[in-house]
Amino acid sequence: MRNIIDKQLWQEIISAVSFSGEVTFMEPMKAHTYLQIGGPADVFACPQDTVSLENILAALNEERIPFVTVGGGTNILVKDGGIYGAVISLKNFRRSDIVKEEKDMLLLFAESGMPLQKLVSFSKERGYSGIEGLAGIPGFLGGAIAGNAGAFGYSIKNALVSVRMLNPDKGIYEMSPDNIGKLGLEYRASKLPEDTVVLSANMRFRKDIKEDVAKRTNSFLKRKRETQPLSEMSAGCVFKNPEGASAGRLIDEAGCKGMRIGNVEVSRMHANFFINKGDAKASDFLKLMDEVKKKVVKVFGAELEPEIRIMGRDVNR
Ligand code: EPU
């Protein structure tokens, strides 16, 4: 395997196909994650359209170069050595359109780079019910689908009708209402293969009284602001809730609030959030996860599983 994908190699790979969009090399991932942690990606590409995305994935596949897709970078921890291969950003895919409107419902199409909060605001302003509980969750639609983002008993799964995807082997295909179950959307998880990119989705909303939707959305956001450190650098909840328990409460009651390694600290507001206090290292974040896990096992006998997606290489290559 090659060590690194540099500019020259990239040009050889991409020269045969048509590609429009921005490409940078050795791009620091800390600039693309909410945590603001992470070493450089060999190649960071933002295709402008679906054809460019298809072409780039096919070329990478042909050369057996791995890629990962990122959306808002909200739920990921990139290691300090950065990412081998290509990071594909879908930030240019943010079109949306009303597909169908009936008396009681609205069918909306949106591309995966659409910020989730734009969708939440749109529904709130028009009185479309279905995603009120997603208020305040950062990131893009694609990532929200891949991780089945949710809060307060709501999840993106409940609004989804169909999802269009792209896979280097299969090309573009759609999970329709009949087979959308195969996406395996469960609590903060999906069965989406690593090499499959979410392109867009159709979502169904129920028409409701505008003021009621706004009231619910605002109250969920208020609860979130009161209980979660939304303005600090974090990746959201670090661990999944074990069956019937709150990881945050377990971490808190195990005495971990304020625990710190390097510049990473367990939030004093909500213990399942780890905060980058400034220029933190991924290695310290991982060490803190380990320490917290050990404490929770010791006190409660509960094994915490990460909710965040950890990716990349360690520093010593
Ligand atoms: N609690 C503590 N100490 C803490 C944190 C929580 O005692 O440090 C207690 C709370 O007082 C409450 C209970 O634990 O009695 C549950 O807390 P909370 O309502 O904050 O819910 P959670 O289970 O900790 C989950 C999701 C959040 C989501 C909220 C609201 C997971 C891992 N966490 O948190 O999602 O916003 O419910 O629905 O599923 C995320 O996925 O990134 C995330 C933050």
Residues whose N, C-alpha, C, O or C-beta is under 5 A from the ligand:
A	BS01	EPU	G150 A151 F152 G153 T227 A235 G236 C237 F239 K240 N241 S246 G248 R249 D252 M269 H270 A271 N272
